[in-house]
Amino acid sequence: MCRLYGSKKQHVEVFLPILWWTDKDVADFIRQRGIKCHPLYYDETGEFNPKCRLGCMGCPQKSDRGLADFKANPRLVKFWLRNGEIWWNTHELKKTKKKFKSHYEVFVRNLFFDEYEDFHNAINGLFGHIDCKIFLEKYFKIKL
């Protein structure tokens, strides 16, 4: 994966191959190089476990996109969505607002779907359009 920062003429290219690594790739890399990680990255047998994370709750980089964190802490969903609403209302977001009707839809797409087309087909199915706010309230058993 490559990200470009700056203008087309003067830019910095940042390559982030680790974003495509599997949990096994990470564990192998650490084991092969004898890297010592924080103790919380090790399971009860002392083996490095990439699923033991110290990252932010609800981190989209987790293998489950943070879903387990959101299920265990439904209030976190409210906080994310409250900030998502601020983002939605204070930024132009032309491309995003062309695809999504609300910040609830963006949240559902990012949390549950790999591809936009899969999301689009799921919420615009045979029985009409699914309201993502209502879906999230039912799924997480919260009032938004």
Residue pairs with C-beta under 8 A, 6 or more apart in sequence:
1 15
1 16
1 17
1 19
1 20
2 13
2 14
2 15
2 16
3 13
3 14
3 16
4 11
4 12
4 13
4 14
5 11
5 12
5 14
6 12
18 26
19 61
21 29
23 50
23 51
23 63
26 50
27 48
27 49
27 50
29 35
30 37
30 48
31 48
37 48
38 54
40 52
40 54
41 48
41 49
41 50
41 52
41 53
41 54
42 48
42 49
42 52
43 49
43 52
51 63
53 59
53 62
55 61
55 62
57 66
57 69
57 73
57 76
58 66
58 69
58 70
58 76
58 80
59 66
59 69
60 66
60 110
62 68
62 69
65 110
65 111
65 112
66 111
67 111
67 112
69 76
70 76
70 77
70 80
70 111
70 140
71 140
74 140
74 141
74 142
75 142
77 107
77 136
77 140
77 142
77 144
78 142
78 144
80 107
81 103
81 104
81 107
81 136
81 144
84 103
84 104
84 106
84 107
85 103
87 103
88 102
88 103
88 106
96 106
99 116
99 120
100 106
100 109
102 132
102 133
104 131
104 132
104 133
104 136
104 144
105 119
105 123
105 132
107 132
107 136
108 119
108 123
108 132
108 135
108 136
109 116
109 119
112 119
113 119
113 122
122 130
123 129
123 130
123 132
124 130
133 144
136 142
136 144
137 143
137 144
